[in-house]
C-alpha cells in the first residue's frame, strides 16, 4: 500500500503530534532528567506513526524514534506489522552486528501511551537518492547481507514469522503495460510453482536502497524491519536487485550480484528463479507511480532472468 492509498483521515493520524503521555513515556525511557527539545513527524508509515524526538540528556543530546500503531483498523489492513513482531525483530538485532536502530522501550498493549508503541534509537544518516559512486554503493549494500542473514538462527526461527510471498498466485496477472507478455506469463508460471530448495535464515524481506541510511558515503544503518522473516536469503538479494535495476539500470543489479557472490562465498549459487518470484511479487503494486523507463527495465530484468534458467 502506497502513501497515496492511505485514507485522508488516517494520514492525519500518522502525522499528528503524539499526545503528551506518549512523549513523556519516551522521555522517561531516555532518562529521568531528559528534556524534550522537539518532536517531528517522519513520513513513510502505513499503520504506525513515526516521530523523531530530540532530547537533552546525559551524557549528551539524543534522538529517538517513537513508533505508534495509530490506525484503528491496523489489525485489518496491516495485521503482519504488529508491535510484538517488531519487538522480537529488534531484540534479535540488538544482539547482532547489523547496523540498525536499537530498541529502547516497548508498550505493546498501549498502557503507557495512547496506542501500542515502541521506542528505538534514531540511526544516523540519510537516504541516498543519487549515489556518487554506484560501485561502492552496491558493494556496501551487498556486504551487510551476511550480517543480517547470520543473525541468531535459532532465536530467529523461534521468534519471527516464516517468509510468505506478498500475494497469492491467483492475485497476479500478466501486466497490460508490458511489451514482454510471454516472458511475464512464463515468470508467473514459475513463481506460483514450488520454491527453489535452500536454507533459511533471518531476512529483512524488504531490502532495497530506500531502507538504508548513508553518512558521508558509508552505509550507516538498515531500517524499516516491519517485514523481517525467517526465510530464504536469496529473497533479500533478489529484492535489492530488482530495485537497483528499476532505479539505476540493469548494470547496477548485475554489479550487486557480483558483489554479493564475493561476500556470500563459494556456497552461494545464484538461482534466477528467485529473481522471477520476487519480480512477480511486485506486480499487484505496480501502478501509475512508475515511469516508463522503470517498467521497461523491469521487463528486461525478467527477460534476463529467464535467459539464465
C-alpha positions in Angstrom: 0.0 0.0 0.0 1.5 3.4 -1.0 1.1 6.6 1.0 -1.4 7.8 -1.6 -3.7 4.9 -0.8 -4.0 5.8 2.9 -7.3 7.4 3.7 -7.0 11.2 4.4 -8.3 10.8 8.0 -5.7 8.2 8.7 -3.0 10.2 7.0 -3.8 12.9 9.6 -3.4 10.4 12.4 0.0 9.4 11.1 1.3 13.0 11.1 -0.5 14.3 14.2 1.8 15.1 17.1 1.7 12.4 19.8 -0.2 13.1 23.0 1.7 14.3 26.0 1.5 11.0 27.7 3.3 9.2 24.8 6.0 11.8 24.6 6.5 11.7 28.4 6.8 7.9 28.2 9.5 8.3 25.6 11.3 10.9 27.7 11.4 8.7 30.8 12.8 5.8 28.7 15.8 8.0 27.8 16.4 9.2 31.3 14.6 10.8 34.3 16.3 14.1 33.7 16.0 14.1 29.9 14.3 17.2 28.4 12.3 17.2 25.1 13.6 19.7 22.6 11.5 18.9 19.6 9.1 16.4 18.1 9.0 15.9 14.3 6.7 13.7 12.2 8.5 11.2 9.9 6.9 10.1 6.6 6.6 6.5 5.4 4.3 4.7 7.9 1.1 3.0 6.9 -0.2 1.7 10.2 2.2 3.3 12.6 3.1 6.9 13.0 6.8 7.7 13.3 8.0 10.7 15.2 11.6 11.8 15.8 12.1 13.1 19.3 15.2 15.2 20.2 16.2 15.4 23.8 18.8 17.0 26.0 20.1 14.1 28.2 23.2 12.9 29.9 25.8 12.4 28.6 24.6 14.4 25.6 21.8 15.1 23.1 19.8 12.1 22.0 17.4 11.4 19.1 14.9 8.6 19.3 12.0 7.4 17.1 8.6 6.8 18.6 6.6 4.3 16.6 2.9 4.2 17.4 0.2 2.0 15.9 -2.3 4.8 15.5 -4.7 3.5 12.8 -7.7 2.0 14.5 -8.0 -0.6 11.7 -4.4 -1.7 11.6 -5.3 -5.3 12.5 -7.5 -5.4 9.4 -5.2 -3.6 6.9 -1.8 -4.5 8.3 -2.0 -7.5 10.7 1.5 -8.7 10.0 3.1 -5.5 11.1 2.4 -5.8 14.7 4.2 -4.2 17.6 5.0 -7.6 19.1 6.6 -8.7 15.8 8.8 -5.5 15.8 9.9 -6.1 19.4 11.0 -9.6 18.5 12.9 -8.3 15.5 14.7 -5.5 17.4 15.5 -7.9 20.2 17.3 -10.0 17.6 19.1 -7.1 16.0 20.2 -5.9 19.5 22.3 -9.0 19.8 23.8 -8.8 16.3 26.4 -6.8 14.4 23.8 -5.5 11.9 23.9 -1.6 11.7 20.3 -0.9 12.7 18.3 1.1 15.2 18.2 -0.4 18.7 15.2 -1.0 20.9 14.8 1.3 24.0 11.3 0.7 25.3 8.1 -1.2 24.5 4.4 -0.6 25.2 2.8 -3.3 23.1 -0.5 -3.0 24.9 -0.8 0.8 24.9 -0.9 1.1 28.6 1.6 3.9 28.9 0.9 5.6 25.5 -2.4 6.1 23.8 -1.9 3.1 21.5 0.7 0.3 21.1 4.1 1.7 20.7 7.8 1.1 20.7 10.8 3.4 21.1 14.0 2.9 19.1 17.2 4.9 18.6 17.4 7.1 15.6 20.0 5.8 13.3 22.4 8.3 11.8 22.5 9.3 8.1 20.1 9.9 5.2 18.6 8.0 2.4 20.8 8.3 -0.7 18.9 9.1 -3.8 21.8 9.7 -6.3 24.9 7.8 -5.2 28.1 9.4 -6.5 29.9 6.1 -6.7 27.5 3.3 -7.8 30.2 0.7 -7.5 30.8 1.4 -3.8 27.1 1.8 -3.3 26.2 -1.7 -4.4 29.3 -3.2 -2.7 28.2 -1.9 0.6 24.6 -2.9 0.1 25.8 -6.4 -0.6 28.3 -6.5 2.3 25.7 -6.1 5.0 23.6 -9.1 3.9 25.8 -11.7 5.5 25.5 -9.9 8.8 21.7 -9.8 8.5 21.5 -13.5 7.5 23.8 -14.5 10.2 21.6 -13.2 13.0 21.0 -15.8 15.7 19.2 -18.5 13.6 17.7 -20.5 16.5 16.1 -17.4 18.0 15.0 -16.0 14.6 13.3 -19.3 13.7 11.5 -19.3 17.0 10.5 -15.7 17.3 9.6 -14.3 13.9 7.1 -15.4 11.2 8.1 -17.6 8.3 8.5 -15.9 4.9 5.5 -15.6 2.8 5.0 -14.0 -0.7 3.2 -10.7 -0.6 0.5 -12.1 -2.9 -1.1 -15.4 -3.7 -0.5 -16.7 -7.2 -4.2 -16.1 -8.1 -3.7 -12.3 -7.4 -1.0 -11.8 -10.1 -1.7 -11.2 -13.8 0.5 -10.6 -16.9 0.8 -6.8 -16.8 -1.0 -4.9 -19.6 1.7 -2.3 -19.7 4.5 -4.8 -20.6 5.9 -5.4 -24.1 7.1 -8.8 -22.9 3.8 -10.6 -22.3 5.2 -14.1 -23.0 8.1 -13.5 -20.6 5.8 -12.5 -17.8 3.5 -15.4 -18.5 6.4 -17.8 -18.1 7.7 -15.9 -15.0 4.3 -16.2 -13.3 4.1 -19.9 -14.1 7.4 -20.4 -12.4 6.6 -18.1 -9.5 3.4 -20.0 -8.5 5.2 -23.3 -8.6 7.4 -24.9 -5.9 10.0 -22.6 -4.4 13.7 -23.4 -5.1 15.2 -25.5 -2.3 17.7 -24.0 0.1 18.4 -23.0 3.6 16.6 -20.4 5.7 17.8 -17.5 7.8 16.8 -14.2 9.3 15.9 -11.9 6.4 14.9 -8.3 6.1 12.3 -9.2 3.5 12.0 -5.6 2.1 15.7 -4.9 1.4 16.1 -2.1 -1.0 18.1 1.2 -1.2 15.3 3.2 0.3 15.5 1.2 3.5 19.2 2.1 4.1 20.8 5.2 5.5 24.1 6.7 4.5 26.6 9.0 6.2 29.5 10.5 4.2 29.3 7.8 1.6 29.1 5.0 4.0 26.1 2.7 4.8 25.3 3.7 8.4 22.1 1.7 9.0 19.4 -0.6 7.6 15.9 0.5 8.7 12.2 -0.4 8.3 12.3 -4.0 9.7 8.5 -4.5 9.7 8.6 -7.4 7.2 11.6 -9.3 8.8 11.0 -13.0 8.4 12.6 -16.5 8.7 13.1 -17.4 5.1 15.5 -17.9 2.1 18.4 -15.4 1.9 18.0 -15.1 -1.9 14.8 -13.2 -1.2 16.8 -10.2 0.1 19.3 -10.3 -2.8 16.5 -10.5 -5.4 14.5 -7.7 -3.8 17.6 -5.5 -3.9 18.5 -6.4 -7.4 15.0 -5.5 -8.8 15.0 -2.2 -7.0 18.5 -1.4 -8.3 17.5 -2.4 -11.8 14.5 -0.2 -11.9 16.1 2.8 -10.2 19.7 2.7 -11.6 19.7 0.3 -14.5 20.4 -3.4 -15.2 24.2 -2.9 -14.8 23.7 -1.8 -11.2 21.7 -5.0 -10.5 24.5 -7.1 -12.1 27.2 -5.3 -10.1 25.3 -6.1 -6.9 25.1 -9.8 -7.8 28.9 -9.8 -8.4 29.5 -8.1 -5.0 27.1 -10.4 -3.2 28.7 -13.5 -4.7 32.0 -12.3 -3.3 30.8 -11.7 0.3 28.5 -14.7 0.4 31.3 -17.1 -0.5 31.6 -20.1 -2.7 28.5 -21.7 -1.1 26.2 -19.2 -2.8 24.8 -20.3 -6.1 22.6 -17.7 -7.9 19.2 -19.1 -8.8 17.3 -16.8 -11.2 14.0 -18.4 -10.1 14.2 -16.1 -7.1 14.6 -13.1 -9.3 11.5 -14.1 -11.1 9.5 -14.9 -8.0 10.2 -11.5 -6.4 9.6 -9.7 -9.7 6.1 -11.3 -9.9 5.6 -10.4 -6.2 5.9 -6.8 -7.3 3.2 -6.9 -9.9 0.0 -6.0 -7.9 1.7 -2.9 -6.6 3.0 -1.6 -9.9 0.8 1.4 -10.9 0.9 4.8 -12.4 3.6 5.9 -10.0 6.3 4.0 -12.0 7.9 5.7 -15.0 8.0 4.1 -18.4 11.8 3.7 -18.0 11.3 1.8 -14.8 8.8 -0.6 -16.3 11.0 -1.2 -19.3 13.9 -2.0 -17.0 11.7 -4.5 -15.1 10.7 -6.1 -18.4 14.4 -6.5 -19.2 15.2 -7.9 -15.8 12.6 -10.6 -16.2 13.9 -11.4 -19.7 17.4 -11.8 -18.5 16.4 -13.9 -15.5 14.5 -16.3 -17.9 17.6 -16.5 -20.2 19.7 -17.6 -17.2 17.5 -20.6 -16.4 
